[in-house]
Amino acid sequence: MARDKDGVYRCRRGPHGVGKVLGRNKWVHRSVLPLLSEEEQTLVDKALDILGIYLPPPDIDIIVKINVSEGLVTFTHSADWKTATEPICGDMVGVKDLYSDRPVIFHRKQKGIPNIYHHKWMFVDDDYLGFSVKEAMKWSETWENYPLVKALLADPNEHFRLKIGRQDYWQEKVLDLIGVSPTYEEFINRTYIDRGQSAQNNVVPNICPYSQRKPIRFWILVQVFMAVTRYGFASRGLTLLLMIVGLMFNQVSTTPKRLAGNMTLCLHQTC
């Protein structure tokens, strides 16, 4: 992300690689957590341990904010991540003071007028399949280089960069005036990928026949539990309880040999 000497905005990653960095904060999509530095991964794992939760299923888009210097990590659900050019910031749960003996857990509900994420291609790796990274880059270059946006940036009283995180300001000052919809639907529809077949790393595959998935029927219960749990996260203790109950239920109608075989097959395929 840079505006060159000629005044033209061009998309390219900074020296930190994947992630959007502002000040000491870094935002990443959950799909790139393995690409974080060891220090960053340790901080994220510590936050999850303190919260006592697992991340929701892979098809639920979670944005992770990390501030290593302050010992802060947040997890935010973004419901329209794959389809909106500027996805919304939904419900959030986080932990601060991670380096202290008394870390603090906090929650924030989605605002009535939500905040939004810009330049979402920064949050993911180049091979991410949830949306077209190249098209997302193209959109960033399109609006950043628009004359209207350049005028707003040049106005010292506008404080453009500070305000575009609000969906209503972004809609009124930019999208309404350059003539695109809030989610830029035509733009997205031209580049949408069939994630059911192409994005095994980003969605939960559904490739096992139903008869083969019966032995791990408890995972359906876990997913239902996750959907109704606040913020979409599942308590580790209650998730384990559901899994044990599910296994006990399956043993009533499934022989141990068949259960073991089907469990191996379906877990390998992430059913």
Residue pairs with C-beta under 8 A, 6 or more apart in sequence:
1 9
1 11
1 12
1 13
1 14
1 20
1 119
1 122
1 140
2 9
2 10
2 12
3 9
3 10
3 144
4 10
7 150
8 145
9 140
9 141
9 144
9 145
10 141
11 119
11 121
11 137
11 140
11 141
13 122
14 21
16 26
17 35
18 28
18 32
18 35
18 122
18 123
18 124
18 125
19 26
19 27
19 28
19 32
19 36
19 122
19 123
20 26
20 27
20 28
20 117
20 119
20 122
20 123
21 27
24 67
24 68
24 69
24 70
25 65
25 66
25 67
26 40
26 65
26 66
26 67
27 63
27 64
27 65
27 66
27 117
27 122
27 123
28 35
28 36
28 63
28 64
28 66
28 123
28 124
29 61
29 62
29 63
29 64
29 81
29 120
29 123
29 124
29 128
30 55
30 58
30 61
30 62
30 63
30 64
31 58
31 124
31 125
31 128
31 130
31 201
31 202
32 123
32 124
32 125
32 128
33 41
33 44
33 64
34 41
35 125
36 44
36 66
39 68
40 66
40 68
43 66
43 68
43 71
43 73
43 98
44 64
44 66
44 73
46 73
46 95
46 98
47 73
47 75
47 94
47 95
47 98
48 54
48 55
50 95
50 98
50 103
50 105
51 93
51 95
51 105
51 233
52 235
52 236
52 237
53 93
53 233
53 234
53 235
53 236
54 233
54 234
54 236
54 239
55 62
55 75
55 233
56 62
56 77
56 226
56 232
56 233
56 234
57 204
57 223
57 226
58 201
58 202
58 203
58 204
59 202
59 203
59 204
60 77
60 226
60 232
61 77
61 78
61 79
61 81
61 82
61 87
61 130
62 75
62 76
62 77
62 78
62 232
63 75
63 76
63 77
63 78
63 81
63 89
63 117
63 123
64 73
64 74
64 75
64 76
65 72
65 73
65 74
65 76
65 94
66 72
66 73
67 73
70 96
71 96
71 97
71 98
71 99
71 100
71 103
72 94
72 95
72 96
72 97
72 98
73 94
73 95
73 98
74 92
74 93
74 94
74 95
75 92
75 93
75 94
75 231
75 233
76 89
76 90
76 91
76 92
77 90
77 91
77 92
77 231
77 232
78 87
78 88
78 89
78 90
78 117
79 87
79 88
79 90
80 87
80 88
80 183
81 87
81 120
81 130
82 130
82 131
82 195
83 131
83 183
83 185
83 188
83 192
84 116
84 182
84 183
84 184
84 188
85 120
85 136
85 139
85 183
85 184
85 187
85 188
86 116
86 117
86 118
86 120
86 167
86 170
86 182
87 116
87 117
87 120
88 110
88 114
88 115
88 116
88 117
88 167
89 110
89 111
89 114
89 115
89 116
89 117
90 110
90 114
91 107
91 108
91 109
91 110
91 230
91 231
91 232
92 107
92 108
92 231
93 105
93 106
93 107
93 108
93 231
93 233
94 105
94 106
94 107
94 108
95 103
95 104
95 105
95 106
96 103
96 104
96 106
97 103
97 104
107 230
107 231
113 166
113 167
113 168
114 167
115 165
115 166
115 167
116 165
116 166
116 167
116 170
117 123
118 140
118 164
118 165
119 136
119 140
120 131
120 136
121 133
121 136
121 137
121 140
124 130
124 133
125 133
126 133
127 133
128 202
129 193
129 195
129 198
129 199
129 201
129 202
130 193
130 195
130 199
130 202
130 203
131 188
131 191
131 192
131 193
132 191
132 192
132 193
135 187
135 188
135 190
135 191
139 184
139 187
143 149
143 174
143 178
146 174
146 178
148 174
148 177
148 178
149 160
149 174
152 158
152 160
152 173
152 174
153 160
153 161
160 173
163 169
163 173
164 170
164 173
164 174
167 182
171 182
175 181
175 182
175 184
180 187
193 199
195 202
195 203
196 203
196 206
200 270
204 270
204 271
205 269
205 270
205 271
206 271
207 269
207 271
208 265
208 266
208 269
208 271
212 262
212 265
212 266
212 271
213 266
213 271
214 250
214 254
214 262
215 250
215 254
215 258
215 259
215 262
215 263
215 266
216 246
216 250
216 262
216 263
216 266
216 267
216 271
217 246
217 249
217 250
218 242
218 243
218 245
218 246
218 247
218 249
218 250
219 246
219 271
221 242
221 245
221 246
222 234
222 239
222 242
222 243
222 246
225 234
225 238
225 239
225 242
226 232
226 233
226 234
229 235
250 259
251 259
254 262
